[in-house]
């Protein structure tokens, strides 16, 4: 890293201008080309995917989006003149509006079933043409809600009328502002706060426009930008802070600016690259799951992390060179060179030194308390249920949520998510079998209603609509889907060539959740194994990586526990404006695993590398653990606080999915840094003593040697049990 640091320092103005030029060029390209975000279907061979493919192949409809206009009479019935007259007029006007292909009114012969049994609720379906514009849909919305009053409540839902919450740009600003306040408060120097934030913002901004351009070549979800911003700001500020903090320490020790930048990049810069590449590897590991929406999000997030790391090791050294010694506060600059604070021995009177001694004196008690607390917080993970949020999870003020609730109250909860059975019936006997199936379905427990249009002569694909008695997100609805596939449909298909697939949005969401639920445990184990391997190579130890792998899993469990309590149980969700309780978005846990793995590795490397350096100099394991904890505690705490501020600000960003990421990552990072790295890890390492650094000689010779933080300038490492002496390769 030294040549890169020296080059960036010598050509600092050119480096800054290159980054500005890159950002402007990509921005102009994205402005001209726009974005092409979209949600891709999974590539899994699921029953619902087969149903969708069969229905699409058989359909000759040119219809586009559709939606529902739902109204409820607050006094009387919807068939009374006070409600029927204005709504009939509205439906007629909508039918004649530009872009509308068809409207089915509850007051027509074809729509008599669109009035609830108690007569208080009704709905009309609006089908638009394929080339309908947003302006035309907005015009229909205005017409539909026009007659609304205190006596007639009108709401809209469905694909055409879906109101997707827009990301709140203030969330980014809030996270950045909080990070700035924390940095100024801790370091008392404005440039220490400004430089990490500028570096992170440039990295995230560059990645954002790059992702917009990438969306034309790779299918990326519309939430990819917000997710990338969430991750990029958090890790970008942290990575830059580690380098700036090391640079400040070098300057206070009497180094010149150029020498300090080179030394900082050759030590902390290596750790940043190692940590960043670890996050990228974990994110790209999701490509092996072969799930379209995850692949796009992983690629976008990985690109963001790569560019923030690149900014930290190129742009940041250039900026440090431009501002010179002003990275220190005025009081620090007035000190004589070389009289600044030196690294602590862990015997000082500072907060972290005192705490490190406390952990050393009571490792069993504190370690046990920490593990019990973590296990308790992770316990809700056992009830984790994956699914997909729908209109029922929106805030109560949303028109989509109000329409959802009115439909559920008037027609039953299952009416919001009917199951669509695609029937392939090539022969006359198969069409007769379909008619028998419709009769049989009406007798199935959990089915509220069944409807099917009779198949015409020559028609080979039929459609059966099954309305469950429970809501789309209910576990009972999932059980019904399984019962139909495993028991009811195979029995109906016996002796015929008829084939029936259970599809529809509800079944598709259930299949997607089932696929990811099955892959999640294996993915967690693979990530833990990867972490064990990387830490073994980095620290030449078996015990430290093993403890790190187990604690990483526990940290992930805490993240899952947090989102289960807030979003699945609903504790605090309404107060935070996050809508009603419901299952966790299916792909959120997978992404949380990848992100938390990288962040946990970051703190573990930062903590243990300093411990290992002290072990290399003294051979005293207890001193090494105490000194490492005392000297890294402040920076780890500050870095974690910044992460929590950034992640926590996204809880209020307006998107349920991003809020789930914000809650899980904020809680997990806080506990990972302050409880796991500052209590449990040092406590366990004190209990293990010299065994922390044991590695079989044969394995030691076989493993590659990497230097996470550059060559040490100290003496050779003292050998641990079963080890030959070697030169220390990690220094802090």
N, C-alpha and C positions, 0 to 999 in steps of 0.2 A: 504493500500500500504506500510505501514511502515515495517511490517515483511519481505516483499519481498525485500525492499530496503536494510534492514540490512543484510539479507542473501546474496544478490548479492555483497554487499560491503565486507563482511567477506570472501566470497569464490570467490573473483574477478578473480583470475587466472583461477580457474576451470570453471567459467562462460565463460570467453573468449575462453578457449580451447574447451568448449562444442559447442560454436557457430562455431568455426573453423572446428571441427570434423563433425558437422551437414552439413556444406557447402560442405566439401570434400566428405562425404558419398553420399549426394544427387547428387553431381557433377559426381562421379564415376558411380552412377546408371543411370543418364541421358546419360552419355557417352556410356554406354554399351547398353542401351535400345533405345537410340535416341528419336526422337519425332514423333508424329503422328497427326500433325495439318491438319485440313481440314475444308472446309466450309460446314455446314449442311444446307439443305433446310428448309424452314419454315414449321411449322406444321399446318399452316392455310389451311383451306378447300377452296382454291382459284380455279378459273377457269383455270389458267395456270398450277397449280399443277395437276389438273385432266387431262389436255391435255398431260402433260409429262408422267403421269402414264399410260394413254391409249396407247401412242405411244411406250413406253418402253415394255409394255405387248405384243403389236402386233409385235414388231420388232424382227427379227431373225438374224440381222446383227452382224457380229463379228468385225466390224470396231471399231477402237479406235479414237484417236484425229484426227482433221483435221485442215487445214490451207489454206491460200490463198497467192499465189505469184502474186503480182500486178506490172505491168510495164506500163510505159508511154513513148511514143516516143516524145522527145523534138523537133524533126524536122521530118516532114513527118507523116506516119501512122505506126501502129504496124504491118500492113500486108505487109509493104515494106520489101524487102529482108534484109535490114540492121538491122531490128528488128526481123523479123520472123525467119531468119536462126539461129542466136545464141540462141533464146529462144526455138525454136523447139528442138534443140540439148540438151538444158538444161532440158527440160521437159522429153525427152526420157531417159536421164541419171538418173533423179530423179525417174522415173518409175521403173528403174532397181536397184535402191539403196536398201540396206537392211532395213527392217522395213516398207517399203512403200507398202500399200495394193492396192491403185489405184490412178491414176492421170487423171484429165479431162482437156485436153488442149483446148484453144480457137481456135486452128488451126485444130481441129478434127470436124467431123460431129456432135457429141454430144455437142460440146462447142461453137457453132456459136453465141449463145447469150452472151458469155463472152467477147465480143468485143463491146466497146461503139459505139453509133451511129455515132460519129464524127471520129471514127477509130483511136483515139490517145491513148486509154487506153484499156488494156486487163488484164485478170487474169486467173490463173490456180488453180484448187482446188487439194489439196494433202490430201489423206486419209491414215492414218497410221494404222498398225495392233495394236491389244490391248496390245501386249507385246513389243512395241517399246521402245528403250532405249533413254535416253537423248543424248547420243553420236551419235546415228543414226539420231536424229532430227537435231543436230548441223551440221552433215555432209550434210544433205539436205539444210540447210540454206546456207552453204558455196557454194554448187552447184548453188543454186538459185540466189545468188547475184553476182556470178562470172562475167557475161557479162555486169554488170553495168558500165556506162560511162556517159560522159557529154551529149551524144545524147540519152541515154537510161536509164531512172530512174527506179530502181527496189526497191520495199519495200515489207515487209511481215506483215501479221496479221492473226488473227484467233487463236483458242485455242492452237493449237500445236506450233505456232510461237509467242505466247504472251510473251512479255518481261516485267516481273513484276519488278518494281523498287525495289532494295534491300535497307533495312534500312541502313542509314548512321551511322556507329558506332561513328563517330565524333560528332554527335548530343549529345549523352550522355556526352562525354568528355567536350564539349563546355559548357553544362549546369552546370556540376560540377565545371569547372574552374571559370565560372562567379560567382557561389555561393560562392566559396572560396574567390574570390577577394572582394565581397561585405562584407562578414563576417570579413575579416581581416581589411578592411577599417573602418568598423563601430566600432569594438570592440578592435582593436589594439593588439590582442592576437592570436597567431597562433593556439593554441590548441582549442580556441573557434571556429575556422573555420574548424579544422581537425575533431574534434569529431562528430559533426552532420553529416558531409559528410561520415565518416567511418561507422557510425551507419546506415545511409540510404543505402549506397552501400552494406553492408552486408545483410541488410533486403531484398533489391531488388535482389541481387545475389542469395540468398537462395530461394526466391520466384520464380525466373526465372527457376532454375533447377527443383523445385517442380512442376511448371506448365508444363514443358516438360514431366515429368513423368505422370502428371495428364492427359495429352492429350491422353494417351493410354486408359483411362477409360471414359473420357468425350470428346465430340466433341468440339474442340477449334479452333478458327480461327487462321490463321498464323500471324495476327496482334496482337494477345493477348500479346505476349512477349513485343513488343514495347509499347503497350498501358500501360501495367503494369509497365514498366520502367519509362514512362512519369509520371504516377500518383505516383508511389512509391518514386522516387527521390524527387518530389516536397513535398509531405506530410511528407516523412521520415526526410528530412533535417529540415523542419519546426517544427515537433514534438520534435526532439532532441534539437533544438535551444531553445524551450520554457523551457525545463528542465535545460539545461546548463545555460541559462540566470538567472533562479531562483537560481541555485546553486552558481553562481558568486555573486549574491546579498547577499545570506546568508553568504558566506565567507567574504565579505567586511564588513558585520555587526558583525563579530567576532566569528561566529560559527566554530567548528571544521569540518574537511572534512567529517567524518562519519555522524555526526549530520546533516550537511548541505545536504548530499545526501538523507538521510531519509526524511528530511523536504521537499526537492524539489520534491521527488517522491510522497509524500503524498499530495502535493498541485498541482503543475503543471503536475505531472504524472497522477493524476486523470483526469485533463482536457484533457490530451492527449488520455487516454483510452476512455473517453466519446466522444471526437471528432472522434477518429478512428472508434469506434463501430457505430457511426452515419453514417459515410461514408459507412461502410460495410452493414448496414441495407438498406441504400438507393440503393446500388448496387445490393444486393440480391433481392430487391423489383422488379427488372426487370424480375426475374424468373416468376412472375405472368403474364407477357405478353405472355409467351409460344412461344417465337421466338427463334429458335435454335441458330443462330449466336450471339444473344444478351445474351442468357443464358451462353454460353461458355465465352464470354468476361467478363460478370459480375462476374462469378465464379473466373476467373483468376485475375481480378482486386481486388476483395474482398480478395482473398488469399494474394495478395501482400500487401495490406493495413494492414491486420492482422499481417503479419510477420514484417513489419516495426514498428508497434506499440509494438510488443513483443520485438524487438531489442531495442527500445527506453526505455522500462521499465526494461530490464534485462541486456543487453550488455552495454548500456550507463552508468548505475551506476557502473558497474565493471570497465569500462575504466576510469571513473572519480576517482574511488578509486586508480587506478594504477598511475595516473599522479599527484594526490594530489593537492597542491595549484598552480601548474603550469598552471591551467586553467585561472589564473589571469595574467595580464601582469607584467613585472618586476617592473614597477613603482607602480602598485597596491599592489604587494607583499611587497614593502618596507614601506607601510603605517602601522602605529600602528593598532592593531586589534580593530575593532569597529569604526574606523574613516572614513569608506567608505561612499559614498553618500547614503543618506536615501531616501525613497520614497517621491516624491514631493507632496506638498499640492495643486498643481495646480496654485500657486501664484508666481512661480519662473519666471526666465527670459529666460528659455530654449525655443526652437522652439515650441515644442508641448504644453508647458504651455501657451505660448502666443496665439497659435492658439485656444486652448481650451477656453481661455477667449474671443477671438474674436467671436467664435461660440455662446457663452453664451450671448454676448451683442447684437448680430444680428441674432437670430435663425430663424425668419420668412424669412428674405431676403436670407440667405445662404441656408436654407432648401428648399425654393422654387427654387432657382437657381440649386441646386443639383438635385432635382426631374425633372426639365425641361431638364437638360442635359441628365439624364438617360433615360427619355422618348424618347428624340430625337434619342439617340443611339440605343434604342430598336425598333424604328419605322420600320426599314427594315424587322423585323421579320414578319410583316403582309404579306410580299410577299414571305415568305419562301416556297420553292418548293423542295420536297424530290424526290430522284431518285437514280440512280447509275451511277457512272463515267464509261466511256468506253474509247476506244482508241482516241476518239475525244477530250478528256480532257488532254491527255498526252502532254508534251512539243513538240514543232515543230521539234526538232531534233530526236525524236524517230521514228524508222522505222515503228512501229505500227501506229503512228499518220500519217505518210506520206502515208501509204497504205490506211488508213481511208479517208484521204482527196482526194486521187486520185480516189477512188471508188465513193465518193460523187460527185466529179466533173464530172466523166465520166458516171455514171449510175444513179445519183440522190441520195439525202441524205438518203432516206428511204432504200436504198439497203444495208446499213450497219446494219440494224436491222429489217429484215422482220418478219412479224407475221406468226406463224405456226398454222394453224387451224387443229385440230385433229377431224376427222369425224367418228363417229360410225354409220355404215350403215349396219345393219344385213340382210336386204332384198333387192330384186331387185328394188322395188319401192324407197327405200332409196338411192340406188346408182343413180337412175335417178334424185332424188331430189338434190343429190350432184352436178350433172352436171348443173342443173338449178341454184344452188347457185353460182357456179363459174361464170356463165354469169351475175348474179345479182351483184356480188362483183365488177365486172369491171365497173359498173355504179355508184358506191358509190363515193361521193366526198372525196378526200383525199387519194384515192387509185391510185397508179401509175401503178401497174401491178399485175396480178394474174396468177398463174400457178398451174396445178395439173395433176398428172399422172392418167390416167384412171384406175379405180378399176377393177381388174380381177375377174373372176368368182370364187366364194368362199371366196373372200377377204371381211372382215367386217370392216376394219379400213382404212380410206383414209387420205391423207395429202394434204392440200391446202396451198400454200405459197402466202402471200399477202404483196406486197411492198408498204409502205406508200409514200406519196409525201414529207413527212417531216422527220427530223432526229429522231433517237431513243429517244433522250432526250427532244424533243419538246413537249410542252403542247398540240399541235394539234394532235400529235400521240396518246397521252393519251385520247384525246377526241374521236379519231377514234376507239380506242379499246372499249371505253364505248358505242359508237354508234353501233358497230357491235354486242356487247353482248345484248344491250337493244332493238334494233330495227331490224337490218338486219337478224340476225340468228334466233330469235324466229319466224319471219315471214316465213323463209324458212323451219323451222321444223314443222310448223302447218300441221296437217293431216298426218304426217308420224311418224315413230319410230326413225328417224334419230336424232342424238344428236351431236352438234358441240361445241367444246371448243377452245377458243383462247389461244394459248400458244406461246412458243418461249422465247428467252432471254429478248426481249423488253417487252413482256407482263408480264413475271415473275417479272422483276424489277418494272414495274408499279404496279402490285398487291402488292408487298412487301411494296412499298412506301405508297400505299393506306391504307394498314393494320396499319402501324405505324403512319400515319397521323391521323387516327381515334383514336388511343390509346394515342397519345401524350398529348392532353389537360387533360384527366383524370389522367394520370400519374403525370403531373405537380401539379394538385390539391391535389392528394394523398400525394405527397412529401411535399407540403406546409402545409397540415393538420398534417402530422407527425412532421414537424418542430415546429408547434404551440404547439402540445402536449408535446414534449420533453422540450421546453423552459418554458412552463407553470409549469411543474413539477420541473425544475431546479431552476427557479427564483421566484416561487410563485407569479406570476403576469399574468394578462390577456392582458394588453396593450402592454407590451414589446414583448411578443410572436406574437401578431397580427401584430405589425409593422415589426417584423423580417420576418414573413411569406410573407407579401406583398413585402418587399424589396428583399427577396430571389427570388420571381418571376420576379421582375424587373431586378435583376442581371442576371438571366437566359435569359431574353429578350435581354440584352446587349450582352451576349455570342452569341446568335442566330444572332443578328444584325451584329456582326463582321464577321461571316462566310458568311452571305448572301452578304455583300458588297464585300468581297474579292473573294469568290469562285463562287457565283451565278452571281453577277454583273461583276466580273472580274477586279475590281479596284486593281491594284498592283500585281495581281497573276502572270502575265508573268515576271515581274521584280524579283519576288521571286523564279522563276523557278517552279511555281506550275501549269503550263499548261493553257489551255483555260477555259473560264467560263462555268459553267454547274450547274445542280442541286446539292443539298447537299446530301451526302451519307445518306441513309434512317435511319440507326441506330445511326448516330452521335448525333443528338439532344437528343435522349433518354439517352445515356450515359453521355452527358454533363449535363443533368438535375440531374442525380444521383451524379456526381462528384461535381458540383458546390453547390449542396445542402449541402454536407458534408463540403466543404471548407468554405462556408458562415457561417455555424453553428460554425465552429472552431473559426473564428474571432469574431462572436457575443458572444460566451461564454467567450472568453478571455476579451473582452471589458466590457460586462455587469456584469460579475462576480466581477470585481474590483469596478464598480459603486455600486453594491449591498452591497459590504462589507462596503464602505464608508457610504452608507445610513443606514446600520445597526449600525454604530458607532455614527452618527451625527443626523440622521433624517432630514437632509437638502438635498432635492432632487437636487437643482441646484449645490451645492458643490459636491455632489456625482457624478453627470454627468461630471462636470469639472475635478475633480481629476481623475476619471476613464479614461477619454480621455487623460489627460496629461501624466499619468503614463504608459499607454499601447500603446500610439501612436508610439513610436520608435520601439518597438518590432514588432508591427503589420506591420509597414512600411517595416522593414527589412525582415520579413517573407514573405510579399507579393512580395518584390523585388526578393527574391530568387525563389519564385514560378514562377514569370514572366520570370526570366532568364532560368529556367529549361524548362518551357512550350514553351517559345519562341525559344529555341534552336532546338526543335523538328519540327519547321516549315520548317527547312532546312534538314530534315531527309530523303527526297527522296520518301516518301509515301504520296499520296494526302490525304488519310484518316487520317493519323497521323497529317499531316499539318493542317487539319481542326480542330482537337482537340487542337493543339498547339495554333492556332490563337484565337479560341473562349475562351479557358481557360486563356491564357495570358492576353487578353483584359479584360475579366470579373473579374479576380482576382485583377488586378490593380485598376479597378474602384470600385470594391466591398470594398477593403481595404481602399483606399484613399478617395473616394467620399462618399460611403454609410456609412462606419463605422466611418470615421473621420469628416463627415459633416452632412449627412442627419439624421443618428440615434441620435447623441447628440442634434441636433437642434430640432427634434421632441420631444425628452425627456425633453428638457428645456421648451418647450411649454406646455407639459402635466403636469409637476410638480409632486406633490405627487401622482397623479393618475397613474403614472408609476408602482407603487408598490401595487396597489389595487387588492385584491382577495377576493371574497365572503367567509365568514367564513365557511359556510357549504362545499364549494368546497375545501377550504384549509384543512379541516379535512379529506375529502375523498381522496385527492391525496396522493400518496406515497411520502415519503421524501427521496431524494437522496442528496449526498454531492459531488458536482462536484470537489471541490478543498479542501476537508477535513474540519474539524471543525475549526471555527474561535477562536482565542485566545482573541478576544475583548469582549466588553460588549454586552448585549442582544440587539436585534434589536428593534428600536423604531417602534411602530405600525403605519401603514399607515391607510387611511380611510377604514373602514370595516374590519380591521385586528386586531387580538390579538397579543400581543408581542410574539416573538419566538426567539430561539437562532439562530444566523446567521450561516449558513452552507456553505457559499461560501467565500473564502478569496483568495486574490491574493498576 
